[in-house]
Amino acid sequence: MTTLYILNNPDLFQQCSAVLDENDGLLLIENAVVLAQQLEPKTAGFVLEEDLVARGLDSNGSWGNKDYDGFVALTLEYDKTVSWL
Amino acid sequence: MRKRLSIIFNKAPYGTQSGRELLDIALMAAAFDMDISALFIEDGVYQLLDNQQPDILHMKNHSSTFKALELYGIETALVSEDALIHRRLSQSQLLPVAQPAKQNELQSIIAQSDFVFML
């Protein structure tokens, strides 16, 4: 089963990455979007557009930008979604 | 086919209520005939320390509830070996309710679960 992990706390990035399988995805939202400038995704990586724009940031290009609609569509591409808290 | 639920404990007890609340979720899910696993990773391993005495903080000792896990049909309880080593804890300091597990074992349980809860 594939899992889309949603991360909103940048401090938990390592912890969350540790459980990622190669066909899982990681979506950065809220404060975790700051990571999209600094880090490379271990597997398929995405970042929420609105949260980047709100913060005046942009991704380093290795995270797929998704707006809210894209976020919803993304959740359908995986068997389940887990919010890493 | 029974649905599989994983409850992941990744926070130390008492600083937040997440440990107690996750336990409540696990105990409720047991009533829905689900296949439940309790996974203790990162600081969540502290939830299992044996000599907790939260009454000094006027807080309830929810760690005693961990002894009831099998009672509620939670067959699988695993604690991350790496997390224990990293925190210089040994299995003997923990409540005897969880089996030590390697990272890939924890990962495969999470992958195979239909639902995963964290708080």
N, CA and C atoms of all chains as a GROMACS GRO file, in nm:
protein
  612
    1MET      N    1   0.085  -0.119   0.000
    1MET     CA    2   0.000   0.000   0.000
    1MET      C    3   0.088   0.124   0.000
    2THR      N    4   0.052   0.223  -0.082
    2THR     CA    5   0.132   0.346  -0.086
    2THR      C    6   0.069   0.448   0.008
    3THR      N    7   0.156   0.531   0.064
    3THR     CA    8   0.110   0.630   0.162
    3THR      C    9   0.156   0.769   0.126
    4LEU      N   10   0.069   0.866   0.134
    4LEU     CA   11   0.108   1.007   0.123
    4LEU      C   12   0.121   1.060   0.265
    5TYR      N   13   0.242   1.099   0.302
    5TYR     CA   14   0.263   1.158   0.434
    5TYR      C   15   0.250   1.309   0.423
    6ILE      N   16   0.180   1.369   0.517
    6ILE     CA   17   0.164   1.516   0.519
    6ILE      C   18   0.236   1.566   0.642
    7LEU      N   19   0.331   1.661   0.619
    7LEU     CA   20   0.413   1.712   0.730
    7LEU      C   21   0.390   1.861   0.746
    8ASN      N   22   0.355   1.903   0.869
    8ASN     CA   23   0.337   2.047   0.890
    8ASN      C   24   0.436   2.102   0.992
    9ASN      N   25   0.518   2.010   1.048
    9ASN     CA   26   0.615   2.052   1.149
    9ASN      C   27   0.756   2.018   1.100
   10PRO      N   28   0.834   2.122   1.064
   10PRO     CA   29   0.966   2.096   1.007
   10PRO      C   30   1.058   2.016   1.099
   11ASP      N   31   1.034   2.026   1.231
   11ASP     CA   32   1.122   1.955   1.324
   11ASP      C   33   1.109   1.803   1.311
   12LEU      N   34   0.999   1.757   1.252
   12LEU     CA   35   0.975   1.611   1.246
   12LEU      C   36   1.015   1.552   1.111
   13PHE      N   37   1.087   1.630   1.030
   13PHE     CA   38   1.120   1.583   0.895
   13PHE      C   39   1.201   1.452   0.897
   14GLN      N   40   1.304   1.447   0.983
   14GLN     CA   41   1.388   1.326   0.986
   14GLN      C   42   1.304   1.204   1.025
   15GLN      N   43   1.225   1.223   1.131
   15GLN     CA   44   1.142   1.114   1.185
   15GLN      C   45   1.049   1.059   1.077
   16CYS      N   46   0.988   1.151   1.005
   16CYS     CA   47   0.892   1.112   0.901
   16CYS      C   48   0.966   1.046   0.784
   17SER      N   49   1.079   1.104   0.747
   17SER     CA   50   1.155   1.046   0.635
   17SER      C   51   1.197   0.904   0.663
   18ALA      N   52   1.218   0.874   0.793
   18ALA     CA   53   1.268   0.741   0.830
   18ALA      C   54   1.169   0.631   0.795
   19VAL      N   55   1.041   0.665   0.783
   19VAL     CA   56   0.943   0.558   0.755
   19VAL      C   57   0.900   0.556   0.608
   20LEU      N   58   0.952   0.651   0.528
   20LEU     CA   59   0.911   0.659   0.387
   20LEU      C   60   0.957   0.538   0.307
   21ASP      N   61   0.864   0.477   0.235
   21ASP     CA   62   0.898   0.370   0.139
   21ASP      C   63   0.923   0.439   0.005
   22GLU      N   64   0.988   0.366  -0.088
   22GLU     CA   65   1.026   0.434  -0.212
   22GLU      C   66   0.904   0.482  -0.291
   23ASN      N   67   0.788   0.411  -0.279
   23ASN     CA   68   0.673   0.459  -0.357
   23ASN      C   69   0.574   0.541  -0.272
   24ASP      N   70   0.621   0.587  -0.154
   24ASP     CA   71   0.538   0.678  -0.074
   24ASP      C   72   0.569   0.821  -0.118
   25GLY      N   73   0.480   0.913  -0.080
   25GLY     CA   74   0.502   1.054  -0.113
   25GLY      C   75   0.505   1.136   0.015
   26LEU      N   76   0.568   1.254   0.009
   26LEU     CA   77   0.571   1.345   0.124
   26LEU      C   78   0.528   1.483   0.078
   27LEU      N   79   0.424   1.535   0.141
   27LEU     CA   80   0.373   1.668   0.108
   27LEU      C   81   0.403   1.761   0.225
   28LEU      N   82   0.473   1.871   0.197
   28LEU     CA   83   0.505   1.970   0.299
   28LEU      C   84   0.396   2.077   0.299
   29ILE      N   85   0.341   2.107   0.418
   29ILE     CA   86   0.240   2.212   0.428
   29ILE      C   87   0.273   2.302   0.547
   30GLU      N   88   0.201   2.412   0.556
   30GLU     CA   89   0.216   2.505   0.668
   30GLU      C   90   0.364   2.535   0.694
   31ASN      N   91   0.409   2.531   0.817
   31ASN     CA   92   0.548   2.572   0.846
   31ASN      C   93   0.652   2.480   0.783
   32ALA      N   94   0.614   2.357   0.750
   32ALA     CA   95   0.713   2.264   0.695
   32ALA      C   96   0.756   2.304   0.553
   33VAL      N   97   0.683   2.398   0.490
   33VAL     CA   98   0.720   2.437   0.353
   33VAL      C   99   0.857   2.503   0.350
   34VAL      N  100   0.904   2.553   0.466
   34VAL     CA  101   1.038   2.616   0.467
   34VAL      C  102   1.144   2.515   0.425
   35LEU      N  103   1.114   2.386   0.444
   35LEU     CA  104   1.212   2.282   0.409
   35LEU      C  105   1.229   2.270   0.258
   36ALA      N  106   1.128   2.316   0.183
   36ALA     CA  107   1.131   2.296   0.038
   36ALA      C  108   1.242   2.378  -0.028
   37GLN      N  109   1.297   2.469   0.049
   37GLN     CA  110   1.409   2.547  -0.006
   37GLN      C  111   1.542   2.482   0.025
   38GLN      N  112   1.546   2.408   0.138
   38GLN     CA  113   1.676   2.361   0.189
   38GLN      C  114   1.704   2.215   0.154
   39LEU      N  115   1.597   2.132   0.152
   39LEU     CA  116   1.623   1.988   0.150
   39LEU      C  117   1.578   1.923   0.019
   40GLU      N  118   1.630   1.801  -0.005
   40GLU     CA  119   1.586   1.721  -0.119
   40GLU      C  120   1.492   1.613  -0.067
   41PRO      N  121   1.384   1.586  -0.141
   41PRO     CA  122   1.294   1.479  -0.098
   41PRO      C  123   1.358   1.342  -0.117
   42LYS      N  124   1.332   1.252  -0.022
   42LYS     CA  125   1.390   1.117  -0.029
   42LYS      C  126   1.315   1.036  -0.134
   43THR      N  127   1.184   1.061  -0.144
   43THR     CA  128   1.101   0.991  -0.244
   43THR      C  129   1.024   1.102  -0.317
   44ALA      N  130   0.904   1.074  -0.366
   44ALA     CA  131   0.827   1.178  -0.435
   44ALA      C  132   0.794   1.288  -0.335
   45GLY      N  133   0.834   1.412  -0.364
   45GLY     CA  134   0.814   1.523  -0.270
   45GLY      C  135   0.727   1.632  -0.330
   46PHE      N  136   0.638   1.688  -0.248
   46PHE     CA  137   0.549   1.794  -0.294
   46PHE      C  138   0.544   1.903  -0.189
   47VAL      N  139   0.505   2.024  -0.230
   47VAL     CA  140   0.493   2.134  -0.135
   47VAL      C  141   0.370   2.215  -0.171
   48LEU      N  142   0.299   2.261  -0.069
   48LEU     CA  143   0.173   2.332  -0.092
   48LEU      C  144   0.201   2.478  -0.132
   49GLU      N  145   0.160   2.509  -0.254
   49GLU     CA  146   0.184   2.639  -0.317
   49GLU      C  147   0.141   2.756  -0.229
   50GLU      N  148   0.016   2.749  -0.179
   50GLU     CA  149  -0.040   2.862  -0.104
   50GLU      C  150   0.046   2.893   0.019
   51ASP      N  151   0.097   2.788   0.084
   51ASP     CA  152   0.177   2.812   0.205
   51ASP      C  153   0.312   2.872   0.170
   52LEU      N  154   0.363   2.840   0.052
   52LEU     CA  155   0.490   2.900   0.009
   52LEU      C  156   0.469   3.049  -0.020
   53VAL      N  157   0.365   3.076  -0.100
   53VAL     CA  158   0.338   3.215  -0.142
   53VAL      C  159   0.312   3.302  -0.019
   54ALA      N  160   0.233   3.246   0.076
   54ALA     CA  161   0.199   3.322   0.197
   54ALA      C  162   0.327   3.364   0.270
   55ARG      N  163   0.427   3.279   0.263
   55ARG     CA  164   0.551   3.304   0.338
   55ARG      C  165   0.658   3.371   0.252
   56GLY      N  166   0.626   3.402   0.126
   56GLY     CA  167   0.722   3.468   0.039
   56GLY      C  168   0.839   3.377   0.004
   57LEU      N  169   0.809   3.246  -0.002
   57LEU     CA  170   0.916   3.149  -0.030
   57LEU      C  171   0.893   3.083  -0.165
   58ASP      N  172   0.997   3.020  -0.218
   58ASP     CA  173   0.970   2.930  -0.330
   58ASP      C  174   1.054   2.804  -0.312
   59SER      N  175   1.012   2.698  -0.380
   59SER     CA  176   1.075   2.567  -0.362
   59SER      C  177   1.208   2.566  -0.436
   60ASN      N  178   1.297   2.474  -0.400
   60ASN     CA  179   1.427   2.464  -0.470
   60ASN      C  180   1.410   2.384  -0.599
   61GLY      N  181   1.286   2.358  -0.637
   61GLY     CA  182   1.265   2.294  -0.766
   61GLY      C  183   1.255   2.144  -0.758
   62SER      N  184   1.300   2.084  -0.647
   62SER     CA  185   1.291   1.937  -0.645
   62SER      C  186   1.166   1.890  -0.571
   63TRP      N  187   1.080   1.987  -0.533
   63TRP     CA  188   0.951   1.952  -0.472
   63TRP      C  189   0.841   1.995  -0.568
   64GLY      N  190   0.749   1.905  -0.599
   64GLY     CA  191   0.642   1.941  -0.692
   64GLY      C  192   0.548   2.041  -0.627
   65ASN      N  193   0.526   2.157  -0.688
   65ASN     CA  194   0.432   2.256  -0.631
   65ASN      C  195   0.289   2.210  -0.653
   66LYS      N  196   0.211   2.212  -0.545
   66LYS     CA  197   0.069   2.173  -0.557
   66LYS      C  198  -0.015   2.284  -0.493
   67ASP      N  199  -0.124   2.326  -0.563
   67ASP     CA  200  -0.216   2.417  -0.495
   67ASP      C  201  -0.319   2.330  -0.422
   68TYR      N  202  -0.418   2.393  -0.362
   68TYR     CA  203  -0.513   2.316  -0.281
   68TYR      C  204  -0.581   2.206  -0.363
   69ASP      N  205  -0.622   2.240  -0.486
   69ASP     CA  206  -0.688   2.139  -0.570
   69ASP      C  207  -0.590   2.025  -0.599
   70GLY      N  208  -0.466   2.064  -0.626
   70GLY     CA  209  -0.364   1.963  -0.655
   70GLY      C  210  -0.341   1.874  -0.534
   71PHE      N  211  -0.352   1.933  -0.415
   71PHE     CA  212  -0.336   1.860  -0.288
   71PHE      C  213  -0.444   1.751  -0.281
   72VAL      N  214  -0.567   1.791  -0.310
   72VAL     CA  215  -0.677   1.694  -0.302
   72VAL      C  216  -0.655   1.582  -0.402
   73ALA      N  217  -0.617   1.621  -0.526
   73ALA     CA  218  -0.595   1.520  -0.630
   73ALA      C  219  -0.482   1.426  -0.587
   74LEU      N  220  -0.381   1.484  -0.524
   74LEU     CA  221  -0.265   1.404  -0.480
   74LEU      C  222  -0.307   1.294  -0.383
   75THR      N  223  -0.398   1.328  -0.292
   75THR     CA  224  -0.439   1.229  -0.190
   75THR      C  225  -0.506   1.108  -0.257
   76LEU      N  226  -0.562   1.130  -0.376
   76LEU     CA  227  -0.629   1.020  -0.446
   76LEU      C  228  -0.530   0.927  -0.514
   77GLU      N  229  -0.405   0.975  -0.528
   77GLU     CA  230  -0.305   0.893  -0.598
   77GLU      C  231  -0.241   0.791  -0.504
   78TYR      N  232  -0.273   0.801  -0.375
   78TYR     CA  233  -0.211   0.710  -0.279
   78TYR      C  234  -0.320   0.630  -0.209
   79ASP      N  235  -0.281   0.512  -0.157
   79ASP     CA  236  -0.380   0.426  -0.090
   79ASP      C  237  -0.429   0.489   0.039
   80LYS      N  238  -0.339   0.555   0.111
   80LYS     CA  239  -0.383   0.621   0.235
   80LYS      C  240  -0.298   0.745   0.259
   81THR      N  241  -0.349   0.827   0.351
   81THR     CA  242  -0.281   0.951   0.387
   81THR      C  243  -0.250   0.948   0.535
   82VAL      N  244  -0.131   0.991   0.573
   82VAL     CA  245  -0.096   0.997   0.716
   82VAL      C  246  -0.044   1.135   0.749
   83SER      N  247  -0.106   1.202   0.843
   83SER     CA  248  -0.051   1.330   0.890
   83SER      C  249   0.051   1.300   0.998
   84TRP      N  250   0.176   1.337   0.972
   84TRP     CA  251   0.283   1.305   1.070
   84TRP      C  252   0.283   1.416   1.175
   85LEU      N  253   0.246   1.382   1.295
   85LEU     CA  254   0.232   1.485   1.400
   85LEU      C  255   0.328   1.462   1.514
   86MET      N  256  -1.248  -0.900   0.556
   86MET     CA  257  -1.104  -0.890   0.594
   86MET      C  258  -1.093  -0.775   0.695
   87ARG      N  259  -1.033  -0.805   0.812
   87ARG     CA  260  -1.028  -0.702   0.917
   87ARG      C  261  -0.937  -0.588   0.873
   88LYS      N  262  -0.984  -0.468   0.901
   88LYS     CA  263  -0.900  -0.352   0.868
   88LYS      C  264  -0.785  -0.344   0.968
   89ARG      N  265  -0.672  -0.294   0.919
   89ARG     CA  266  -0.554  -0.283   1.008
   89ARG      C  267  -0.531  -0.137   1.045
   90LEU      N  268  -0.518  -0.114   1.176
   90LEU     CA  269  -0.496   0.022   1.228
   90LEU      C  270  -0.363   0.025   1.302
   91SER      N  271  -0.282   0.128   1.278
   91SER     CA  272  -0.159   0.147   1.356
   91SER      C  273  -0.170   0.276   1.434
   92ILE      N  274  -0.134   0.268   1.559
   92ILE     CA  275  -0.130   0.387   1.646
   92ILE      C  276   0.018   0.413   1.672
   93ILE      N  277   0.066   0.531   1.638
   93ILE     CA  278   0.209   0.559   1.656
   93ILE      C  279   0.231   0.658   1.770
   94PHE      N  280   0.305   0.613   1.870
   94PHE     CA  281   0.342   0.699   1.983
   94PHE      C  282   0.481   0.754   1.952
   95ASN      N  283   0.494   0.887   1.938
   95ASN     CA  284   0.628   0.943   1.912
   95ASN      C  285   0.660   1.058   2.008
   96LYS      N  286   0.580   1.073   2.113
   96LYS     CA  287   0.604   1.182   2.208
   96LYS      C  288   0.615   1.128   2.350
   97ALA      N  289   0.697   1.197   2.432
   97ALA     CA  290   0.712   1.155   2.571
   97ALA      C  291   0.580   1.182   2.645
   98PRO      N  292   0.554   1.110   2.754
   98PRO     CA  293   0.428   1.126   2.825
   98PRO      C  294   0.423   1.255   2.907
   99TYR      N  295   0.300   1.296   2.938
   99TYR     CA  296   0.269   1.401   3.035
   99TYR      C  297   0.296   1.542   2.982
  100GLY      N  298   0.394   1.562   2.897
  100GLY     CA  299   0.414   1.697   2.842
  100GLY      C  300   0.297   1.731   2.749
  101THR      N  301   0.250   1.625   2.678
  101THR     CA  302   0.128   1.643   2.598
  101THR      C  303   0.035   1.528   2.637
  102GLN      N  304  -0.089   1.539   2.598
  102GLN     CA  305  -0.186   1.433   2.630
  102GLN      C  306  -0.192   1.330   2.518
  103SER      N  307  -0.099   1.340   2.420
  103SER     CA  308  -0.116   1.255   2.300
  103SER      C  309  -0.109   1.107   2.335
  104GLY      N  310  -0.024   1.072   2.434
  104GLY     CA  311  -0.014   0.930   2.470
  104GLY      C  312  -0.146   0.877   2.520
  105ARG      N  313  -0.207   0.952   2.612
  105ARG     CA  314  -0.333   0.905   2.670
  105ARG      C  315  -0.442   0.900   2.564
  106GLU      N  316  -0.444   1.003   2.478
  106GLU     CA  317  -0.551   1.010   2.378
  106GLU      C  318  -0.536   0.900   2.273
  107LEU      N  319  -0.410   0.867   2.238
  107LEU     CA  320  -0.388   0.759   2.142
  107LEU      C  321  -0.434   0.626   2.201
  108LEU      N  322  -0.410   0.612   2.331
  108LEU     CA  323  -0.456   0.490   2.398
  108LEU      C  324  -0.607   0.479   2.391
  109ASP      N  325  -0.674   0.591   2.415
  109ASP     CA  326  -0.820   0.590   2.408
  109ASP      C  327  -0.865   0.547   2.269
  110ILE      N  328  -0.796   0.597   2.164
  110ILE     CA  329  -0.833   0.562   2.027
  110ILE      C  330  -0.813   0.412   2.006
  111ALA      N  331  -0.698   0.361   2.054
  111ALA     CA  332  -0.668   0.218   2.036
  111ALA      C  333  -0.774   0.134   2.105
  112LEU      N  334  -0.810   0.175   2.228
  112LEU     CA  335  -0.906   0.093   2.303
  112LEU      C  336  -1.043   0.097   2.236
  113MET      N  337  -1.079   0.212   2.180
  113MET     CA  338  -1.209   0.221   2.111
  113MET      C  339  -1.207   0.139   1.983
  114ALA      N  340  -1.096   0.146   1.909
  114ALA     CA  341  -1.088   0.075   1.781
  114ALA      C  342  -1.100  -0.075   1.803
  115ALA      N  343  -1.052  -0.120   1.920
  115ALA     CA  344  -1.059  -0.264   1.948
  115ALA      C  345  -1.204  -0.311   1.946
  116ALA      N  346  -1.296  -0.219   1.980
  116ALA     CA  347  -1.438  -0.258   1.984
  116ALA      C  348  -1.492  -0.277   1.843
  117PHE      N  349  -1.421  -0.226   1.741
  117PHE     CA  350  -1.468  -0.238   1.602
  117PHE      C  351  -1.398  -0.352   1.529
  118ASP      N  352  -1.348  -0.445   1.609
  118ASP     CA  353  -1.288  -0.564   1.550
  118ASP      C  354  -1.186  -0.529   1.442
  119MET      N  355  -1.093  -0.441   1.478
  119MET     CA  356  -0.986  -0.408   1.383
  119MET      C  357  -0.858  -0.475   1.434
  120ASP      N  358  -0.767  -0.491   1.341
  120ASP     CA  359  -0.637  -0.550   1.373
  120ASP      C  360  -0.546  -0.433   1.412
  121ILE      N  361  -0.517  -0.419   1.540
  121ILE     CA  362  -0.452  -0.296   1.586
  121ILE      C  363  -0.307  -0.321   1.626
  122SER      N  364  -0.220  -0.229   1.583
  122SER     CA  365  -0.080  -0.234   1.627
  122SER      C  366  -0.048  -0.104   1.698
  123ALA      N  367   0.022  -0.113   1.808
  123ALA     CA  368   0.070   0.007   1.879
  123ALA      C  369   0.220   0.013   1.855
  124LEU      N  370   0.266   0.122   1.795
  124LEU     CA  371   0.409   0.136   1.765
  124LEU      C  372   0.468   0.249   1.848
  125PHE      N  373   0.579   0.220   1.915
  125PHE     CA  374   0.644   0.320   2.001
  125PHE      C  375   0.777   0.358   1.936
  126ILE      N  376   0.786   0.482   1.886
  126ILE     CA  377   0.907   0.525   1.816
  126ILE      C  378   0.955   0.658   1.877
  127GLU      N  379   1.080   0.695   1.844
  127GLU     CA  380   1.134   0.822   1.890
  127GLU      C  381   1.108   0.841   2.039
  128ASP      N  382   1.064   0.960   2.082
  128ASP     CA  383   1.041   0.982   2.226
  128ASP      C  384   0.921   0.905   2.279
  129GLY      N  385   0.847   0.842   2.189
  129GLY     CA  386   0.731   0.764   2.232
  129GLY      C  387   0.772   0.645   2.318
  130VAL      N  388   0.901   0.604   2.308
  130VAL     CA  389   0.946   0.490   2.389
  130VAL      C  390   0.938   0.525   2.538
  131TYR      N  391   0.944   0.656   2.571
  131TYR     CA  392   0.938   0.695   2.712
  131TYR      C  393   0.800   0.663   2.772
  132GLN      N  394   0.699   0.649   2.685
  132GLN     CA  395   0.565   0.615   2.736
  132GLN      C  396   0.569   0.483   2.812
  133LEU      N  397   0.666   0.397   2.778
  133LEU     CA  398   0.666   0.260   2.832
  133LEU      C  399   0.755   0.245   2.956
  134LEU      N  400   0.819   0.355   2.998
  134LEU     CA  401   0.906   0.342   3.116
  134LEU      C  402   0.826   0.292   3.235
  135ASP      N  403   0.889   0.204   3.310
  135ASP     CA  404   0.819   0.131   3.414
  135ASP      C  405   0.790   0.215   3.539
  136ASN      N  406   0.884   0.304   3.577
  136ASN     CA  407   0.870   0.365   3.710
  136ASN      C  408   0.806   0.503   3.705
  137GLN      N  409   0.703   0.518   3.622
  137GLN     CA  410   0.638   0.650   3.613
  137GLN      C  411   0.556   0.677   3.739
  138GLN      N  412   0.567   0.801   3.791
  138GLN     CA  413   0.489   0.839   3.910
  138GLN      C  414   0.430   0.978   3.889
  139PRO      N  415   0.338   0.993   3.794
  139PRO     CA  416   0.284   1.125   3.760
  139PRO      C  417   0.193   1.184   3.867
  140ASP      N  418   0.161   1.106   3.969
  140ASP     CA  419   0.074   1.161   4.074
  140ASP      C  420   0.144   1.283   4.137
  141ILE      N  421   0.278   1.285   4.130
  141ILE     CA  422   0.350   1.400   4.185
  141ILE      C  423   0.312   1.528   4.110
  142LEU      N  424   0.262   1.511   3.986
  142LEU     CA  425   0.216   1.625   3.906
  142LEU      C  426   0.063   1.632   3.911
  143HIS      N  427   0.004   1.553   3.999
  143HIS     CA  428  -0.144   1.542   4.008
  143HIS      C  429  -0.200   1.496   3.874
  144MET      N  430  -0.125   1.405   3.806
  144MET     CA  431  -0.175   1.354   3.678
  144MET      C  432  -0.196   1.203   3.691
  145LYS      N  433  -0.290   1.152   3.610
  145LYS     CA  434  -0.323   1.010   3.615
  145LYS      C  435  -0.211   0.929   3.549
  146ASN      N  436  -0.181   0.814   3.603
  146ASN     CA  437  -0.077   0.730   3.545
  146ASN      C  438  -0.137   0.644   3.436
  147HIS      N  439  -0.132   0.694   3.311
  147HIS     CA  440  -0.196   0.615   3.203
  147HIS      C  441  -0.107   0.498   3.161
  148SER      N  442   0.016   0.493   3.211
  148SER     CA  443   0.104   0.384   3.164
  148SER      C  444   0.049   0.250   3.213
  149SER      N  445  -0.029   0.252   3.324
  149SER     CA  446  -0.084   0.124   3.372
  149SER      C  447  -0.182   0.069   3.267
  150THR      N  448  -0.241   0.159   3.189
  150THR     CA  449  -0.335   0.112   3.086
  150THR      C  450  -0.263   0.029   2.981
  151PHE      N  451  -0.133   0.053   2.965
  151PHE     CA  452  -0.060  -0.023   2.862
  151PHE      C  453  -0.064  -0.172   2.893
  152LYS      N  454  -0.074  -0.204   3.026
  152LYS     CA  455  -0.077  -0.347   3.060
  152LYS      C  456  -0.205  -0.410   3.006
  153ALA      N  457  -0.308  -0.324   2.978
  153ALA     CA  458  -0.436  -0.380   2.935
  153ALA      C  459  -0.444  -0.397   2.784
  154LEU      N  460  -0.334  -0.366   2.714
  154LEU     CA  461  -0.343  -0.367   2.567
  154LEU      C  462  -0.394  -0.499   2.514
  155GLU      N  463  -0.336  -0.611   2.561
  155GLU     CA  464  -0.383  -0.739   2.503
  155GLU      C  465  -0.530  -0.761   2.539
  156LEU      N  466  -0.567  -0.715   2.660
  156LEU     CA  467  -0.705  -0.732   2.704
  156LEU      C  468  -0.801  -0.674   2.599
  157TYR      N  469  -0.757  -0.566   2.531
  157TYR     CA  470  -0.844  -0.500   2.435
  157TYR      C  471  -0.811  -0.545   2.292
  158GLY      N  472  -0.750  -0.658   2.278
  158GLY     CA  473  -0.729  -0.711   2.144
  158GLY      C  474  -0.623  -0.639   2.064
  159ILE      N  475  -0.533  -0.570   2.133
  159ILE     CA  476  -0.423  -0.507   2.058
  159ILE      C  477  -0.308  -0.607   2.060
  160GLU      N  478  -0.303  -0.688   1.953
  160GLU     CA  479  -0.210  -0.802   1.956
  160GLU      C  480  -0.065  -0.757   1.938
  161THR      N  481  -0.046  -0.653   1.856
  161THR     CA  482   0.092  -0.618   1.822
  161THR      C  483   0.131  -0.489   1.891
  162ALA      N  484   0.238  -0.493   1.971
  162ALA     CA  485   0.293  -0.370   2.031
  162ALA      C  486   0.443  -0.377   2.011
  163LEU      N  487   0.497  -0.282   1.937
  163LEU     CA  488   0.640  -0.286   1.904
  163LEU      C  489   0.707  -0.157   1.951
  164VAL      N  490   0.830  -0.171   1.998
  164VAL     CA  491   0.906  -0.053   2.040
  164VAL      C  492   1.035  -0.049   1.959
  165SER      N  493   1.069   0.069   1.911
  165SER     CA  494   1.184   0.085   1.822
  165SER      C  495   1.315   0.061   1.897
  166GLU      N  496   1.389  -0.037   1.850
  166GLU     CA  497   1.520  -0.068   1.912
  166GLU      C  498   1.614   0.051   1.898
  167ASP      N  499   1.616   0.112   1.778
  167ASP     CA  500   1.707   0.225   1.755
  167ASP      C  501   1.675   0.339   1.853
  168ALA      N  502   1.546   0.363   1.875
  168ALA     CA  503   1.508   0.474   1.964
  168ALA      C  504   1.555   0.445   2.106
  169LEU      N  505   1.547   0.318   2.147
  169LEU     CA  506   1.592   0.282   2.283
  169LEU      C  507   1.743   0.303   2.295
  170ILE      N  508   1.816   0.253   2.195
  170ILE     CA  509   1.963   0.265   2.199
  170ILE      C  510   2.002   0.413   2.201
  171HIS      N  511   1.936   0.491   2.114
  171HIS     CA  512   1.967   0.633   2.101
  171HIS      C  513   1.947   0.706   2.233
  172ARG      N  514   1.851   0.658   2.313
  172ARG     CA  515   1.817   0.724   2.440
  172ARG      C  516   1.876   0.650   2.560
  173ARG      N  517   1.967   0.556   2.535
  173ARG     CA  518   2.035   0.480   2.641
  173ARG      C  519   1.933   0.416   2.735
  174LEU      N  520   1.828   0.359   2.674
  174LEU     CA  521   1.730   0.286   2.755
  174LEU      C  522   1.743   0.138   2.722
  175SER      N  523   1.713   0.054   2.822
  175SER     CA  524   1.716  -0.090   2.790
  175SER      C  525   1.574  -0.145   2.806
  176GLN      N  526   1.552  -0.255   2.738
  176GLN     CA  527   1.420  -0.319   2.739
  176GLN      C  528   1.374  -0.344   2.882
  177SER      N  529   1.469  -0.371   2.972
  177SER     CA  530   1.432  -0.409   3.110
  177SER      C  531   1.371  -0.291   3.185
  178GLN      N  532   1.395  -0.170   3.139
  178GLN     CA  533   1.337  -0.052   3.208
  178GLN      C  534   1.193  -0.028   3.165
  179LEU      N  535   1.148  -0.105   3.067
  179LEU     CA  536   1.016  -0.077   3.011
  179LEU      C  537   0.910  -0.173   3.066
  180LEU      N  538   0.786  -0.130   3.061
  180LEU     CA  539   0.675  -0.221   3.090
  180LEU      C  540   0.685  -0.336   2.989
  181PRO      N  541   0.665  -0.458   3.036
  181PRO     CA  542   0.685  -0.574   2.945
  181PRO      C  543   0.568  -0.592   2.849
  182VAL      N  544   0.534  -0.489   2.770
  182VAL     CA  545   0.414  -0.502   2.684
  182VAL      C  546   0.447  -0.492   2.536
  183ALA      N  547   0.572  -0.448   2.503
  183ALA     CA  548   0.604  -0.428   2.362
  183ALA      C  549   0.729  -0.505   2.324
  184GLN      N  550   0.729  -0.560   2.202
  184GLN     CA  551   0.846  -0.632   2.152
  184GLN      C  552   0.941  -0.533   2.086
  185PRO      N  553   1.072  -0.549   2.106
  185PRO     CA  554   1.166  -0.461   2.033
  185PRO      C  555   1.158  -0.491   1.883
  186ALA      N  556   1.168  -0.386   1.801
  186ALA     CA  557   1.155  -0.406   1.657
  186ALA      C  558   1.254  -0.317   1.584
  187LYS      N  559   1.296  -0.367   1.466
  187LYS     CA  560   1.389  -0.290   1.382
  187LYS      C  561   1.308  -0.191   1.299
  188GLN      N  562   1.377  -0.092   1.244
  188GLN     CA  563   1.312   0.014   1.168
  188GLN      C  564   1.232  -0.045   1.050
  189ASN      N  565   1.289  -0.144   0.979
  189ASN     CA  566   1.217  -0.194   0.862
  189ASN      C  567   1.090  -0.270   0.900
  190GLU      N  568   1.093  -0.331   1.020
  190GLU     CA  569   0.973  -0.401   1.067
  190GLU      C  570   0.862  -0.300   1.096
  191LEU      N  571   0.899  -0.190   1.164
  191LEU     CA  572   0.802  -0.085   1.195
  191LEU      C  573   0.749  -0.026   1.065
  192GLN      N  574   0.840  -0.008   0.969
  192GLN     CA  575   0.803   0.054   0.842
  192GLN      C  576   0.702  -0.033   0.769
  193SER      N  577   0.723  -0.166   0.773
  193SER     CA  578   0.632  -0.253   0.694
  193SER      C  579   0.494  -0.257   0.760
  194ILE      N  580   0.489  -0.249   0.892
  194ILE     CA  581   0.357  -0.248   0.958
  194ILE      C  582   0.281  -0.120   0.920
  195ILE      N  583   0.354  -0.009   0.918
  195ILE     CA  584   0.290   0.118   0.882
  195ILE      C  585   0.240   0.110   0.737
  196ALA      N  586   0.324   0.052   0.652
  196ALA     CA  587   0.288   0.044   0.509
  196ALA      C  588   0.164  -0.042   0.490
  197GLN      N  589   0.154  -0.152   0.567
  197GLN     CA  590   0.042  -0.246   0.548
  197GLN      C  591  -0.085  -0.200   0.619
  198SER      N  592  -0.076  -0.097   0.700
  198SER     CA  593  -0.195  -0.053   0.776
  198SER      C  594  -0.291   0.021   0.685
  199ASP      N  595  -0.423  -0.001   0.712
  199ASP     CA  596  -0.524   0.073   0.637
  199ASP      C  597  -0.537   0.215   0.692
  200PHE      N  598  -0.519   0.228   0.825
  200PHE     CA  599  -0.526   0.360   0.887
  200PHE      C  600  -0.408   0.376   0.981
  201VAL      N  601  -0.356   0.497   0.989
  201VAL     CA  602  -0.246   0.524   1.082
  201VAL      C  603  -0.281   0.651   1.159
  202PHE      N  604  -0.275   0.643   1.293
  202PHE     CA  605  -0.311   0.757   1.378
  202PHE      C  606  -0.190   0.807   1.454
  203MET      N  607  -0.171   0.936   1.454
  203MET     CA  608  -0.069   1.000   1.539
  203MET      C  609  -0.136   1.120   1.602
  204LEU      N  610  -0.082   1.165   1.714
  204LEU     CA  611  -0.137   1.286   1.778
  204LEU      C  612  -0.026   1.370   1.836
   0.00000   0.00000   0.00000
